[in-house]
């Protein structure tokens, strides 16, 4: 639960490109959690993060 809260804060407070970099240590686990957090913010944030993840090489 704490990890989800941290990822949620990351998605809300950082630019999508910065949030996408958070996935680097474990993309398989972190990309879905980041996307879930972004959906909770807004559709626009979700799609911005999807794009940033693709650019970073972590295509969802």
PyMOL Python script that loads the backbone (N, CA, C, O; Angstrom):
from pymol import cmd

cmd.read_pdbstr("""\
ATOM      1  N   UNK A   1       0.819  -1.197   0.000  1.00  0.00           N
ATOM      2  CA  UNK A   1       0.000   0.000   0.000  1.00  0.00           C
ATOM      3  C   UNK A   1       0.860   1.256   0.000  1.00  0.00           C
ATOM      4  O   UNK A   1       0.531   2.235  -0.670  1.00  0.00           O
ATOM      5  N   UNK A   2       1.957   1.232   0.747  1.00  0.00           N
ATOM      6  CA  UNK A   2       2.844   2.393   0.779  1.00  0.00           C
ATOM      7  C   UNK A   2       3.478   2.637  -0.580  1.00  0.00           C
ATOM      8  O   UNK A   2       3.647   3.782  -0.999  1.00  0.00           O
ATOM      9  N   UNK A   3       3.826   1.559  -1.264  1.00  0.00           N
ATOM     10  CA  UNK A   3       4.424   1.706  -2.596  1.00  0.00           C
ATOM     11  C   UNK A   3       3.434   2.372  -3.548  1.00  0.00           C
ATOM     12  O   UNK A   3       3.813   3.237  -4.338  1.00  0.00           O
ATOM     13  N   UNK A   4       2.176   1.974  -3.474  1.00  0.00           N
ATOM     14  CA  UNK A   4       1.159   2.594  -4.333  1.00  0.00           C
ATOM     15  C   UNK A   4       0.997   4.075  -4.012  1.00  0.00           C
ATOM     16  O   UNK A   4       0.822   4.892  -4.916  1.00  0.00           O
ATOM     17  N   UNK A   5       1.054   4.419  -2.742  1.00  0.00           N
ATOM     18  CA  UNK A   5       0.942   5.824  -2.354  1.00  0.00           C
ATOM     19  C   UNK A   5       2.128   6.629  -2.881  1.00  0.00           C
ATOM     20  O   UNK A   5       1.959   7.764  -3.324  1.00  0.00           O
ATOM     21  N   UNK A   6       3.319   6.051  -2.835  1.00  0.00           N
ATOM     22  CA  UNK A   6       4.503   6.737  -3.355  1.00  0.00           C
ATOM     23  C   UNK A   6       4.424   6.918  -4.867  1.00  0.00           C
ATOM     24  O   UNK A   6       4.760   7.983  -5.386  1.00  0.00           O
ATOM     25  N   UNK A   7       3.984   5.886  -5.568  1.00  0.00           N
ATOM     26  CA  UNK A   7       3.850   5.998  -7.019  1.00  0.00           C
ATOM     27  C   UNK A   7       2.770   7.009  -7.386  1.00  0.00           C
ATOM     28  O   UNK A   7       2.919   7.757  -8.352  1.00  0.00           O
ATOM     29  N   UNK A   8       1.697   7.031  -6.627  1.00  0.00           N
ATOM     30  CA  UNK A   8       0.640   8.011  -6.863  1.00  0.00           C
ATOM     31  C   UNK A   8       1.192   9.427  -6.696  1.00  0.00           C
ATOM     32  O   UNK A   8       0.917  10.304  -7.515  1.00  0.00           O
ATOM     33  N   UNK A   9       1.957   9.642  -5.651  1.00  0.00           N
ATOM     34  CA  UNK A   9       2.559  10.960  -5.431  1.00  0.00           C
ATOM     35  C   UNK A   9       3.526  11.314  -6.555  1.00  0.00           C
ATOM     36  O   UNK A   9       3.582  12.463  -6.994  1.00  0.00           O
ATOM     37  N   UNK A  10       4.279  10.336  -7.012  1.00  0.00           N
ATOM     38  CA  UNK A  10       5.224  10.548  -8.110  1.00  0.00           C
ATOM     39  C   UNK A  10       4.484  10.976  -9.375  1.00  0.00           C
ATOM     40  O   UNK A  10       4.893  11.924 -10.046  1.00  0.00           O
ATOM     41  N   UNK A  11       3.415  10.288  -9.695  1.00  0.00           N
ATOM     42  CA  UNK A  11       2.640  10.596 -10.902  1.00  0.00           C
ATOM     43  C   UNK A  11       1.993  11.977 -10.794  1.00  0.00           C
ATOM     44  O   UNK A  11       1.911  12.703 -11.785  1.00  0.00           O
ATOM     45  N   UNK A  12       1.539  12.337  -9.611  1.00  0.00           N
ATOM     46  CA  UNK A  12       0.875  13.628  -9.427  1.00  0.00           C
ATOM     47  C   UNK A  12       1.862  14.798  -9.420  1.00  0.00           C
ATOM     48  O   UNK A  12       1.557  15.869  -9.945  1.00  0.00           O
ATOM     49  N   UNK A  13       3.034  14.599  -8.833  1.00  0.00           N
ATOM     50  CA  UNK A  13       3.949  15.716  -8.597  1.00  0.00           C
ATOM     51  C   UNK A  13       5.006  15.909  -9.678  1.00  0.00           C
ATOM     52  O   UNK A  13       5.577  16.993  -9.800  1.00  0.00           O
ATOM     53  N   UNK A  14       5.268  14.883 -10.450  1.00  0.00           N
ATOM     54  CA  UNK A  14       6.350  14.959 -11.429  1.00  0.00           C
ATOM     55  C   UNK A  14       5.814  14.995 -12.848  1.00  0.00           C
ATOM     56  O   UNK A  14       4.678  14.605 -13.118  1.00  0.00           O
ATOM     57  N   UNK A  15       6.651  15.466 -13.733  1.00  0.00           N
ATOM     58  CA  UNK A  15       6.313  15.430 -15.157  1.00  0.00           C
ATOM     59  C   UNK A  15       6.218  13.972 -15.595  1.00  0.00           C
ATOM     60  O   UNK A  15       6.876  13.114 -15.006  1.00  0.00           O
ATOM     61  N   UNK A  16       5.421  13.676 -16.606  1.00  0.00           N
ATOM     62  CA  UNK A  16       5.292  12.286 -17.061  1.00  0.00           C
ATOM     63  C   UNK A  16       6.636  11.635 -17.395  1.00  0.00           C
ATOM     64  O   UNK A  16       6.824  10.445 -17.143  1.00  0.00           O
ATOM     65  N   UNK A  17       7.564  12.400 -17.955  1.00  0.00           N
ATOM     66  CA  UNK A  17       8.875  11.844 -18.298  1.00  0.00           C
ATOM     67  C   UNK A  17       9.626  11.408 -17.046  1.00  0.00           C
ATOM     68  O   UNK A  17      10.286  10.369 -17.046  1.00  0.00           O
ATOM     69  N   UNK A  18       9.528  12.198 -15.983  1.00  0.00           N
ATOM     70  CA  UNK A  18      10.178  11.841 -14.725  1.00  0.00           C
ATOM     71  C   UNK A  18       9.506  10.617 -14.100  1.00  0.00           C
ATOM     72  O   UNK A  18      10.180   9.723 -13.590  1.00  0.00           O
ATOM     73  N   UNK A  19       8.191  10.586 -14.143  1.00  0.00           N
ATOM     74  CA  UNK A  19       7.468   9.439 -13.596  1.00  0.00           C
ATOM     75  C   UNK A  19       7.826   8.171 -14.360  1.00  0.00           C
ATOM     76  O   UNK A  19       7.950   7.102 -13.762  1.00  0.00           O
ATOM     77  N   UNK A  20       7.994   8.279 -15.672  1.00  0.00           N
ATOM     78  CA  UNK A  20       8.359   7.110 -16.481  1.00  0.00           C
ATOM     79  C   UNK A  20       9.728   6.576 -16.082  1.00  0.00           C
ATOM     80  O   UNK A  20       9.954   5.366 -16.117  1.00  0.00           O
ATOM     81  N   UNK A  21      10.636   7.454 -15.705  1.00  0.00           N
ATOM     82  CA  UNK A  21      11.966   6.999 -15.275  1.00  0.00           C
ATOM     83  C   UNK A  21      11.896   6.181 -13.991  1.00  0.00           C
ATOM     84  O   UNK A  21      12.789   5.380 -13.719  1.00  0.00           O
ATOM     85  N   UNK A  22      10.858   6.373 -13.210  1.00  0.00           N
ATOM     86  CA  UNK A  22      10.691   5.593 -11.975  1.00  0.00           C
ATOM     87  C   UNK A  22      10.499   4.110 -12.268  1.00  0.00           C
ATOM     88  O   UNK A  22      10.716   3.275 -11.390  1.00  0.00           O
ATOM     89  N   UNK A  23      10.100   3.777 -13.479  1.00  0.00           N
ATOM     90  CA  UNK A  23       9.849   2.379 -13.845  1.00  0.00           C
ATOM     91  C   UNK A  23      11.130   1.619 -14.147  1.00  0.00           C
ATOM     92  O   UNK A  23      11.107   0.390 -14.210  1.00  0.00           O
ATOM     93  N   UNK A  24      12.233   2.305 -14.334  1.00  0.00           N
ATOM     94  CA  UNK A  24      13.474   1.673 -14.788  1.00  0.00           C
ATOM     95  C   UNK A  24      13.946   0.494 -13.931  1.00  0.00           C
ATOM     96  O   UNK A  24      14.383  -0.506 -14.501  1.00  0.00           O
ATOM     97  N   UNK A  25      13.883   0.552 -12.608  1.00  0.00           N
ATOM     98  CA  UNK A  25      14.405  -0.578 -11.823  1.00  0.00           C
ATOM     99  C   UNK A  25      13.675  -1.907 -12.057  1.00  0.00           C
ATOM    100  O   UNK A  25      14.299  -2.967 -12.009  1.00  0.00           O
ATOM    101  N   UNK A  26      12.372  -1.862 -12.308  1.00  0.00           N
ATOM    102  CA  UNK A  26      11.596  -3.096 -12.503  1.00  0.00           C
ATOM    103  C   UNK A  26      10.356  -2.787 -13.349  1.00  0.00           C
ATOM    104  O   UNK A  26       9.245  -2.725 -12.823  1.00  0.00           O
ATOM    105  N   UNK A  27      10.547  -2.591 -14.664  1.00  0.00           N
ATOM    106  CA  UNK A  27       9.421  -2.178 -15.518  1.00  0.00           C
ATOM    107  C   UNK A  27       8.221  -3.116 -15.477  1.00  0.00           C
ATOM    108  O   UNK A  27       7.081  -2.651 -15.500  1.00  0.00           O
ATOM    109  N   UNK A  28       8.450  -4.416 -15.419  1.00  0.00           N
ATOM    110  CA  UNK A  28       7.308  -5.356 -15.415  1.00  0.00           C
ATOM    111  C   UNK A  28       6.379  -5.116 -14.244  1.00  0.00           C
ATOM    112  O   UNK A  28       5.162  -5.243 -14.371  1.00  0.00           O
ATOM    113  N   UNK A  29       6.946  -4.775 -13.121  1.00  0.00           N
ATOM    114  CA  UNK A  29       6.138  -4.560 -11.926  1.00  0.00           C
ATOM    115  C   UNK A  29       5.651  -3.114 -11.816  1.00  0.00           C
ATOM    116  O   UNK A  29       4.514  -2.866 -11.417  1.00  0.00           O
ATOM    117  N   UNK A  30       6.511  -2.169 -12.170  1.00  0.00           N
ATOM    118  CA  UNK A  30       6.201  -0.769 -11.905  1.00  0.00           C
ATOM    119  C   UNK A  30       5.343  -0.096 -12.974  1.00  0.00           C
ATOM    120  O   UNK A  30       4.556   0.793 -12.649  1.00  0.00           O
ATOM    121  N   UNK A  31       5.474  -0.493 -14.228  1.00  0.00           N
ATOM    122  CA  UNK A  31       4.676   0.150 -15.284  1.00  0.00           C
ATOM    123  C   UNK A  31       3.176   0.017 -15.012  1.00  0.00           C
ATOM    124  O   UNK A  31       2.469   1.023 -15.066  1.00  0.00           O
ATOM    125  N   UNK A  32       2.662  -1.177 -14.722  1.00  0.00           N
ATOM    126  CA  UNK A  32       1.215  -1.265 -14.450  1.00  0.00           C
ATOM    127  C   UNK A  32       0.782  -0.428 -13.243  1.00  0.00           C
ATOM    128  O   UNK A  32      -0.301   0.158 -13.245  1.00  0.00           O
ATOM    129  N   UNK A  33       1.629  -0.375 -12.220  1.00  0.00           N
ATOM    130  CA  UNK A  33       1.280   0.411 -11.037  1.00  0.00           C
ATOM    131  C   UNK A  33       1.291   1.908 -11.333  1.00  0.00           C
ATOM    132  O   UNK A  33       0.429   2.646 -10.856  1.00  0.00           O
ATOM    133  N   UNK A  34       2.265   2.351 -12.118  1.00  0.00           N
ATOM    134  CA  UNK A  34       2.303   3.758 -12.513  1.00  0.00           C
ATOM    135  C   UNK A  34       1.085   4.122 -13.357  1.00  0.00           C
ATOM    136  O   UNK A  34       0.491   5.184 -13.170  1.00  0.00           O
ATOM    137  N   UNK A  35       0.719   3.248 -14.276  1.00  0.00           N
ATOM    138  CA  UNK A  35      -0.448   3.516 -15.121  1.00  0.00           C
ATOM    139  C   UNK A  35      -1.731   3.559 -14.301  1.00  0.00           C
ATOM    140  O   UNK A  35      -2.611   4.380 -14.559  1.00  0.00           O
ATOM    141  N   UNK A  36      -1.834   2.687 -13.328  1.00  0.00           N
ATOM    142  CA  UNK A  36      -3.001   2.687 -12.444  1.00  0.00           C
ATOM    143  C   UNK A  36      -3.079   4.011 -11.679  1.00  0.00           C
ATOM    144  O   UNK A  36      -4.151   4.601 -11.547  1.00  0.00           O
ATOM    145  N   UNK A  37      -1.944   4.462 -11.185  1.00  0.00           N
ATOM    146  CA  UNK A  37      -1.916   5.736 -10.462  1.00  0.00           C
ATOM    147  C   UNK A  37      -2.283   6.889 -11.390  1.00  0.00           C
ATOM    148  O   UNK A  37      -3.023   7.791 -10.996  1.00  0.00           O
ATOM    149  N   UNK A  38      -1.776   6.866 -12.609  1.00  0.00           N
ATOM    150  CA  UNK A  38      -2.060   7.942 -13.563  1.00  0.00           C
ATOM    151  C   UNK A  38      -3.539   7.976 -13.934  1.00  0.00           C
ATOM    152  O   UNK A  38      -4.111   9.053 -14.101  1.00  0.00           O
ATOM    153  N   UNK A  39      -4.159   6.808 -14.061  1.00  0.00           N
ATOM    154  CA  UNK A  39      -5.598   6.759 -14.363  1.00  0.00           C
ATOM    155  C   UNK A  39      -6.401   7.427 -13.254  1.00  0.00           C
ATOM    156  O   UNK A  39      -7.436   8.047 -13.502  1.00  0.00           O
ATOM    157  N   UNK A  40      -5.905   7.289 -12.027  1.00  0.00           N
ATOM    158  CA  UNK A  40      -6.581   7.909 -10.891  1.00  0.00           C
ATOM    159  C   UNK A  40      -6.480   9.423 -10.886  1.00  0.00           C
ATOM    160  O   UNK A  40      -7.265  10.097 -10.220  1.00  0.00           O
ATOM    161  N   UNK A  41      -5.519   9.963 -11.624  1.00  0.00           N
ATOM    162  CA  UNK A  41      -5.359  11.419 -11.707  1.00  0.00           C
ATOM    163  C   UNK A  41      -6.280  11.970 -12.791  1.00  0.00           C
ATOM    164  O   UNK A  41      -7.146  12.800 -12.513  1.00  0.00           O
ATOM    165  N   UNK A  42      -6.092  11.508 -14.024  1.00  0.00           N
ATOM    166  CA  UNK A  42      -6.945  11.952 -15.131  1.00  0.00           C
ATOM    167  C   UNK A  42      -6.608  11.140 -16.375  1.00  0.00           C
ATOM    168  O   UNK A  42      -5.559  10.502 -16.455  1.00  0.00           O
ATOM    169  N   UNK A  43      -7.517  11.179 -17.340  1.00  0.00           N
ATOM    170  CA  UNK A  43      -7.249  10.505 -18.615  1.00  0.00           C
ATOM    171  C   UNK A  43      -6.049  11.130 -19.311  1.00  0.00           C
ATOM    172  O   UNK A  43      -5.226  10.433 -19.905  1.00  0.00           O
ATOM    173  N   UNK A  44      -5.962  12.449 -19.229  1.00  0.00           N
ATOM    174  CA  UNK A  44      -4.836  13.135 -19.875  1.00  0.00           C
ATOM    175  C   UNK A  44      -3.505  12.707 -19.260  1.00  0.00           C
ATOM    176  O   UNK A  44      -2.541  12.462 -19.984  1.00  0.00           O
ATOM    177  N   UNK A  45      -3.444  12.617 -17.936  1.00  0.00           N
ATOM    178  CA  UNK A  45      -2.198  12.201 -17.274  1.00  0.00           C
ATOM    179  C   UNK A  45      -1.856  10.767 -17.659  1.00  0.00           C
ATOM    180  O   UNK A  45      -0.689  10.433 -17.864  1.00  0.00           O
ATOM    181  N   UNK A  46      -2.873   9.928 -17.754  1.00  0.00           N
ATOM    182  CA  UNK A  46      -2.650   8.540 -18.145  1.00  0.00           C
ATOM    183  C   UNK A  46      -2.009   8.470 -19.527  1.00  0.00           C
ATOM    184  O   UNK A  46      -1.006   7.781 -19.710  1.00  0.00           O
ATOM    185  N   UNK A  47      -2.585   9.185 -20.508  1.00  0.00           N
ATOM    186  CA  UNK A  47      -2.044   9.123 -21.866  1.00  0.00           C
ATOM    187  C   UNK A  47      -0.683   9.795 -21.970  1.00  0.00           C
ATOM    188  O   UNK A  47       0.159   9.363 -22.758  1.00  0.00           O
ATOM    189  N   UNK A  48      -0.454  10.846 -21.187  1.00  0.00           N
ATOM    190  CA  UNK A  48       0.876  11.465 -21.163  1.00  0.00           C
ATOM    191  C   UNK A  48       1.911  10.484 -20.627  1.00  0.00           C
ATOM    192  O   UNK A  48       3.032  10.416 -21.133  1.00  0.00           O
ATOM    193  N   UNK A  49       1.534   9.730 -19.609  1.00  0.00           N
ATOM    194  CA  UNK A  49       2.458   8.742 -19.048  1.00  0.00           C
ATOM    195  C   UNK A  49       2.672   7.585 -20.017  1.00  0.00           C
ATOM    196  O   UNK A  49       3.794   7.097 -20.152  1.00  0.00           O
ATOM    197  N   UNK A  50       1.616   7.138 -20.691  1.00  0.00           N
ATOM    198  CA  UNK A  50       1.771   6.077 -21.697  1.00  0.00           C
ATOM    199  C   UNK A  50       2.798   6.506 -22.739  1.00  0.00           C
ATOM    200  O   UNK A  50       3.686   5.730 -23.094  1.00  0.00           O
ATOM    201  N   UNK A  51       2.682   7.726 -23.226  1.00  0.00           N
ATOM    202  CA  UNK A  51       3.631   8.232 -24.221  1.00  0.00           C
ATOM    203  C   UNK A  51       5.047   8.283 -23.644  1.00  0.00           C
ATOM    204  O   UNK A  51       5.997   7.853 -24.297  1.00  0.00           O
ATOM    205  N   UNK A  52       5.190   8.800 -22.439  1.00  0.00           N
ATOM    206  CA  UNK A  52       6.515   8.899 -21.816  1.00  0.00           C
ATOM    207  C   UNK A  52       7.127   7.520 -21.596  1.00  0.00           C
ATOM    208  O   UNK A  52       8.334   7.344 -21.762  1.00  0.00           O
ATOM    209  N   UNK A  53       6.310   6.549 -21.226  1.00  0.00           N
ATOM    210  CA  UNK A  53       6.812   5.182 -21.039  1.00  0.00           C
ATOM    211  C   UNK A  53       7.275   4.592 -22.365  1.00  0.00           C
ATOM    212  O   UNK A  53       8.297   3.908 -22.414  1.00  0.00           O
ATOM    213  N   UNK A  54       6.543   4.844 -23.428  1.00  0.00           N
ATOM    214  CA  UNK A  54       6.950   4.351 -24.753  1.00  0.00           C
ATOM    215  C   UNK A  54       8.277   4.970 -25.173  1.00  0.00           C
ATOM    216  O   UNK A  54       9.163   4.270 -25.663  1.00  0.00           O
ATOM    217  N   UNK A  55       8.413   6.264 -24.986  1.00  0.00           N
ATOM    218  CA  UNK A  55       9.657   6.953 -25.342  1.00  0.00           C
ATOM    219  C   UNK A  55      10.824   6.398 -24.523  1.00  0.00           C
ATOM    220  O   UNK A  55      11.938   6.270 -25.030  1.00  0.00           O
ATOM    221  N   UNK A  56      10.565   6.071 -23.261  1.00  0.00           N
ATOM    222  CA  UNK A  56      11.605   5.540 -22.380  1.00  0.00           C
ATOM    223  C   UNK A  56      11.909   4.064 -22.649  1.00  0.00           C
ATOM    224  O   UNK A  56      12.827   3.500 -22.054  1.00  0.00           O
ATOM    225  N   UNK A  57      11.141   3.440 -23.545  1.00  0.00           N
ATOM    226  CA  UNK A  57      11.379   2.036 -23.864  1.00  0.00           C
ATOM    227  C   UNK A  57      10.649   1.055 -22.978  1.00  0.00           C
ATOM    228  O   UNK A  57      10.971  -0.133 -22.957  1.00  0.00           O
ATOM    229  N   UNK A  58       9.664   1.547 -22.246  1.00  0.00           N
ATOM    230  CA  UNK A  58       8.866   0.688 -21.358  1.00  0.00           C
ATOM    231  C   UNK A  58       7.432   0.634 -21.857  1.00  0.00           C
ATOM    232  O   UNK A  58       6.501   0.903 -21.098  1.00  0.00           O
ATOM    233  N   UNK A  59       7.248   0.292 -23.115  1.00  0.00           N
ATOM    234  CA  UNK A  59       5.912   0.302 -23.716  1.00  0.00           C
ATOM    235  C   UNK A  59       4.954  -0.561 -22.915  1.00  0.00           C
ATOM    236  O   UNK A  59       5.244  -1.723 -22.630  1.00  0.00           O
ATOM    237  N   UNK A  60       3.793   0.018 -22.547  1.00  0.00           N
ATOM    238  CA  UNK A  60       2.796  -0.770 -21.798  1.00  0.00           C
ATOM    239  C   UNK A  60       2.073  -1.766 -22.686  1.00  0.00           C
ATOM    240  O   UNK A  60       1.208  -2.502 -22.212  1.00  0.00           O
TER     241      UNK A  60
END
""", "prot")
cmd.dss("prot")
cmd.show_as("cartoon", "prot")
cmd.util.cbc("prot")
cmd.orient("prot")
